[in-house]
Amino acid sequence: MKILVLNSGSSSLKYQLFDVMGETYKVVAKGLAERIGISGSVVSIKYQNGDKKSVNIDLPSHNEALREVFNLLLAGAIKSLDEISAVGHRVVHGGEKFKSSVLVSEKVIEEIDEMSQLAPLHNPAAVLGLRAVQKALPNVPQVAAFDTAFHQTMPKEAFLYGLPLEQYTKHQIRRYGMHGTSHWYVAKECAKLIGKQGKIITCHLGNGASISAVENGQCKDTSMGFTPLAGVIMGTRCGDIDPYIPLHIMKYQNKTVDEVNTLLNKQSGMLGLSGYSDMRDVEAQYLAGDQRAIEALQTYAYTLVKFIGSYIAVLGGVDAIVFTAGIGENSPIIRKMVLDRLRWLGLELDEEANAKRGAAVEITKLGSKVRAFVIPTDEELVIAQDTVRLSK
């Protein structure tokens, strides 16, 4: 059977097509529709045999984007749209309503749309993707997988804020967390490697980044909060700061709410500290001896260590630390900066293993009291598996 996985952004549509045979999931094509609703839009694909193709075409909406995705799939991955058995969607915010992936109904789409106030950049895009598939493949089942679902096992003491309780009970303001599919996947894979569920700290480090404390396969705490702005320093996001700072900036620098929102989400983080948002550029400047880059990387590593240390306290110990996502999987420098500060745990970094890329690998020496791993994440695979399970 063929399973299509979609990740809808406000102006983009990422996709992967899986060929599922029993327990084997093989990616037969993947690609991206970019600049939907914007001039210069393009749709690209990479087939299983390595061939690539891209088409420059106007994409007024997600409906046209999906149509072009189907055209590219028909050009080399499938012979008919009838081969697509089900479609899985990544949805960022499920609030408290959705604690796991669900089969999509009209009511589910409406509820996802209602939670757009909690994820105004992401949930409306997911609804557009769901509606586009509903229109193009009306008889094909759809499944929604939520970034927030894995974190719904957090105890109340972990997700409540020190605000008047009605802010939670009436307005749903609480810690939700993101990247849940990734944290769940790498924690599960790590448990296989260490031979037990145990106490695992997962570090999803990309341009957006979050850290989670996982015990016996369940999330106990996570660094992102009510929005993806909270937690560790990120590419362009500030992470945790004194909550009065935005008010101070508005009052004394005469900035509007929208201007401060832009500053915190798009002009801060590594970009604000170093002048670069891409960690590869920051590392290049760091190695060249640029002082801003050196201080920025040290600050970044410090915030990671601070969260990891607090989660060791939350879990009452730690068996393993996992690095994943773009930076976590591809930056030996960051991993070393973090793990060198955690040597007091009895953790011994294996420099040779830490230099490897592209596969799951243990990066601590044999006999290390606490083990550390690099495990490539695969959120699309998790969504595909849930889609198969729920659409049967």
ABEGO torsion letter per residue (X at the ends): XBBBBBBBBAABBBBBBBBBBEABBBBABBBBBBGBGBBGBBBBBBBAAGBBBBBBBBBABAAAAAAAAAAAAAAAABABAAABABBBBBBABAEAABABBBBBBAAAAAAAAAAAAABAAAAAAAAAAAAAAAAABAABBBBBBBAAAAAAABBAAAABBBBBAAAAAAAGBBBAEBGAAAAAAAAAAAAAAAGBAEBBBBBBBBABBBBBBBBGGBBABBABBABAABEBBBAABAEBBBAAAAAAAAAAAGBBAAAAAAAAAAABEAAAAAGBABAAAAAAAAAAGBAAAAAAAAAAAAAAAAAAAAAAAAAGEBABBBBBEAAAAABAAAAAAAAAAAAAAGBBBBAAAAABBGBBBBABBBGBABBBBBBBBBAAAAAAAAAAAAAX
